[in-house]
Amino acid sequence: MNGSPAPEVLFRLEGVSLVSDGSPVLIGVDLELPAAGLTVLVGESGAGKSSLLRCLNMLDVPTSGEISFRGRRLSTMDPLVHRRSCAMVFQRPVVFAGTVLDNLHVADPDLSVDQARLSLARVGLREDLIEREADKLSGGEAQRLVTARALVTSPAVLLADEPTSALDRTATAEVESLLRTLVDDGLPVILVTHDLAQVRRIADRVVVMGSGRMLGTGAIGDPDLDSLLCGLGDSGSRG
Amino acid sequence: MSTIDVWFGPVPAATLPTATSDIVGWGALAVSLAFVGVAVAVAAEQRLALGGPIITAVSRSLVQMTLVGLALVPIVDPTTPMYWSWMWVAAIVVMAALTTARRVPAVPGAFWVALITVTIVAAVGLGLLFGLQIFELNGRTLVPVTGMLVGNAMKTTIVAATRVTEIVADQRDEIEAAMALGLSVRAASRRLVRSAVRTAISPQVEQTAALGIVVLPGTMTGLILAGVEPLEAVRVQLALMYVILAGVVTAGTLMALGTVDRLTTGDQRLRTVRRGR
């Protein structure tokens, strides 16, 4: 909706619908997600945001419609290869048993200690945490560790499903800063949130969802988008 | 004297029971049932809601074992063709697979996984026990030995399949977090599946470790009651227990891995599983 040239399309969704347990979760979503910047999917609980993100990572498969990644249909791709290209972090940071280094080795068993230290530094974690038991990390540290772990696969995009919803204000600010740094380094990020204040703080582009449908898309400051966001705020979403 | 001689060789007549009723008469059986009544009363007093299941289990075992006893009479008859015994073996294997599959209705194709698992355990176990001539192959030995092998394997397949199903339902987040890194479902669930296998086989490992201290197993006890020298009876029992242990480990591992595979879609996603039967 702004005047800048349209960026390359990373994901293209055409008529994507998803039915789970007999209930429609996504309904005929047509959408293009750019290969640059920080795109935020926002909507109320149950809007279908997380389900859409899972479809992008191939953890779920649309009941109908098609998703393309860099012009290739996901249905023709090896899910194991695709998932390494589309790193995903979840609402609850899941750390695996063992040390921080052990966690990074799950993503790449051949990762050297020096590379592991660089991975930690990239997400703002102290290098001396490398031998720390992962379940001893704070919530914010754990979220940064799982982000570092996801980035070990050198992905083309980072999918983040409400990564700050379980964090306090300070840790949320740290994670938001990390996401912005990654975007500035050239990694596109697609973030799911229902926090409208967060949308206004960090989004380059916003996709508004409701009841499984795509309601609108645009940049912060776009009047049409602002009215959609105000509608979400009025209907009780957290601001 | 070989173990075959021990098992089948002549036993002093004075030490042999003359009939089943000499070991456990119907009166003794009734007394043992009275103890079950005590157990039911205790369960009722403690409000454990176990009275019904206990009575059902006892009733079923009474009917089933009586029928099995009656059916075994012609099977152990030396004049009965062996193929009847082999048919019984097949029935045991199929029933074990059916019983396992009934416990995990959320797992598609669990019957076939259990059938393959139990068949492998039975084939290898029977091959060892009869191939090494620990027992002589005939109708009197084939069915009871198969029952012991498959019975223990079935307990393990049930626990392994149930635990894997519970893990997929309860710890889906951890598995999907690893899948999101590009790991296959089997690789992503490896650590959790290991714990399921440990849970499934540890009772048999513990029982083997406690042999002779806490547990005086049935085969050995039966042989000693029948007048066989204790050390000879111990050798037979140990050989049997080791084969059973190997079968249990094999069954737990194969069933756990097979269950994970059956809960994985062709495009490497986890099927939705809900806890409970």
HADDOCK unambig.tbl for C-alpha pairs under 7 A between the chains (distance, minus, plus):
assign (segid A and resid 59 and name CA) (segid B and resid 269 and name CA) 5.86 0.50 0.50
assign (segid A and resid 79 and name CA) (segid B and resid 267 and name CA) 6.57 0.50 0.50
assign (segid A and resid 79 and name CA) (segid B and resid 268 and name CA) 6.79 0.50 0.50
assign (segid A and resid 80 and name CA) (segid B and resid 182 and name CA) 4.52 0.50 0.50
assign (segid A and resid 80 and name CA) (segid B and resid 183 and name CA) 6.41 0.50 0.50
assign (segid A and resid 80 and name CA) (segid B and resid 184 and name CA) 6.68 0.50 0.50
assign (segid A and resid 81 and name CA) (segid B and resid 182 and name CA) 6.26 0.50 0.50
assign (segid A and resid 83 and name CA) (segid B and resid 180 and name CA) 5.55 0.50 0.50
assign (segid A and resid 83 and name CA) (segid B and resid 181 and name CA) 6.16 0.50 0.50
assign (segid A and resid 83 and name CA) (segid B and resid 182 and name CA) 5.05 0.50 0.50
assign (segid A and resid 84 and name CA) (segid B and resid 181 and name CA) 5.49 0.50 0.50
assign (segid A and resid 84 and name CA) (segid B and resid 182 and name CA) 4.95 0.50 0.50
assign (segid A and resid 87 and name CA) (segid B and resid 180 and name CA) 6.54 0.50 0.50
assign (segid A and resid 87 and name CA) (segid B and resid 181 and name CA) 6.62 0.50 0.50
assign (segid A and resid 88 and name CA) (segid B and resid 180 and name CA) 6.03 0.50 0.50
assign (segid A and resid 94 and name CA) (segid B and resid 174 and name CA) 6.00 0.50 0.50
assign (segid A and resid 94 and name CA) (segid B and resid 177 and name CA) 6.62 0.50 0.50
assign (segid A and resid 107 and name CA) (segid B and resid 181 and name CA) 5.76 0.50 0.50
assign (segid A and resid 150 and name CA) (segid B and resid 181 and name CA) 6.40 0.50 0.50
